[in-house]
Amino acid sequence: MRELKTIGDYLHQYRVEGRGVREVIQSCLDKSSMFDDKNIWIAKADTSFLEPYFLRLEGCDPASLPLYGVPFAVKDNIDIAGMNTTAGCAEFSYLPSEHAFVVKQLIEAGAIPIGKTNLDQFASGLVGTRSPYGEGINLFNPDYVSGGSSSGSALAVTAGIVPFSLGTDTAGSGRVPAAFGNIVGLKPTRGALSIRGVVPACKSLDCVAIFAQNCEDAGRVYDLCGIVDDEDSFSRSKSCIIPFGGTFRFGVPREEQLEFFGNSAYESLFWESVKKLESLGGIRCEIDFSPFIETAKLLYHGPWIAERYCGIKSFADTQSDAMLDVTRGIILSGAKPSAMDAFEGFYRLSELKKISDRIMDSVDMIMTPTAGTIYRRDEIREQPLALNTNLGYYTNFMNLLDLSACAVPAGFTSEGLPFGVTLAAPAWYEHSLLNVGAKLHAASGYESGLIEPHQPKTVVLAVCGAHMSGLPLNHELTDRGARLVEKSSTAPQYRFFALENFTPPRPGLVQVNEGGGTIEVELWEIPSEEFGSFFSGVPSPLALGSLILADGKVVKGFLCESYAVEGAKEITALGGWRNYLQ
């Protein structure tokens, strides 16, 4: 069985290779055992727990469920029925009888939860070291932190044990460990995903986060569990957002407001990412970052710390000695702010949001480092609070200001440590951010997850229309030094349409669960440094995605937004664009 990293990889095993769910999940569990010393899990599912999931799926057509047999991991402050929820504290543990709302949606879509993952106790850190179940171990260098608080959920994806996982993100817990693990971390809009069945950190700010190998999978999971929950008072209905155009404005903090805490390698990588985003059609705009910085300080140095105490007050009042020292100090400090402090904090936040909203209105998005540096685990032990605060410099303000955000991989230092950037926009821009994030990730030339860092030279791209050899737009590849690698075809999971209103004519390729066909493609290698300028010229509704080939390989390629093929002529039966043109 070939390596399984993405959701598409797993679906291919079931729908094309015809493998059984027991065999595939067992391979996943076998791989997990290879990382037992990395403190990824608090509890792993055993065969008796998994049996009902197997029995349910064995009676279903693999094409009938969008996540049929796809394993996923869940941070251990999110409920899975029949598995203890500890929030990283054994004395707090309880056994839920129901799944958290988001977990239920994923299980109904066919996914299988295989365990509860480690975390900073009560989700109270960005480091991954504040757990009685062991410190999270960075898979690229064990001397360094994994990031937290969703340490185990990120590590499970980085290791390739599962293609996606759930974490939480109040202050950056769904983004910092993504950056340190070379994966994607999506922090949805506050209230986009239900928090019913989640142990609260700051309930009014908490978000369920999604970790994945790529932006496409993060978006797929977001859509499946982003359903309004009438029993969650913080759940919100989605707003309709117009996607960014081919040219977009992105804000970058003034140079004197950027903080890298002495990490010159991260600083260089950030400016490289800025140049890549410009090559993708972005127009850089310098912004005043000071209102965002001040907002970030409110989270732990303002009255919102009281909400952490409020969330587990009964336990904190009676069993505080069960907490780690650093966790106890943070949570019990929440008993100090007064009602007057709370109102003053809300007043100042309203002022800062007005200012930051004006800044956000001047651009389509902002881009920052996800974290300005990365620390060794021994450094964190010596300065647990100050260094944790540094890691939140670019993250702590997001939920207070009601922003959506996506953390994407953006390269490696010469020492082989991952670096990531975060794209942020107002509420409900998740898919727009993921679309740009996918292009930026591809432009880096690096694969996601646990890889051997090296400087990539080319990106392999599948084309199925006007960019194929001999067709009108092929020069856009050859002018950039791209070369044809081979002719191939997709797996039979796509429908093909002739799009209207394009000159020259172009097709639209849409992935489907059933009713698809095999479509002819060409695989081209394009120099990494040319990829950005090439993709900046690709118009909406075409977007970068992952294409599954007939042999099961997954490559980057053009996919079409499904709304754009309504009323378009379907040409799937012709098997390719050349056949249609003839």
Buried (B, 14 or more C-beta within 10 A) or exposed (E): EEEBBBBBBBBBBBBBEEBBBBEBBEBBBEBBEEBEEBBBBBBBBEEEBBEEBBEBBEEBEBBEBBBBBBBBBBBBBBBBBBBBBBBBBEEBEEEBEEBBBBBBBBBBBBBBBBBBBBBBBBBBBBBBBBBBBBBBBBBBBEEBBBBBBBBBBBBBBBBBBBBBBBBBBBBBBBBBBBBBBBBBBBBBBBBBBBBBBBBBBBBBBBBBBBBBBBBBBBBBBBBBBBBEBEEBEBBBEBEEBEBBEEEBBBBBBEEEBBBBBEBEBBBBBBEBBBBBBBBBBBEBBEBBBBBBBBBBBBBBEBBBBBBBBBBBBEBBEEEBEBBBEBBBBBBBBBEEBEEEBBEBBBEBBEEBBEBBBEBBEEBBBBBBBBBBBBBBBEBBBEEBEEBBBBBBBBBBBBBBBBBBBBBBBBBBBEEEBBBBBBBBBBBBBBBBBBBBBBBBBBBBBBBBBBBEBEEBEBBBBBBBBBBBEEBBBBEBBBEBEBEBBEEBBBBBBBBBBBBEEBEEBBBBBBBBBEEBBBBBBBBBBBBBBBBBBBBBEBEEBBBBBBBBBBEBBBBBBBBBBBEBBEEBEBBBEBBBBBEBBE
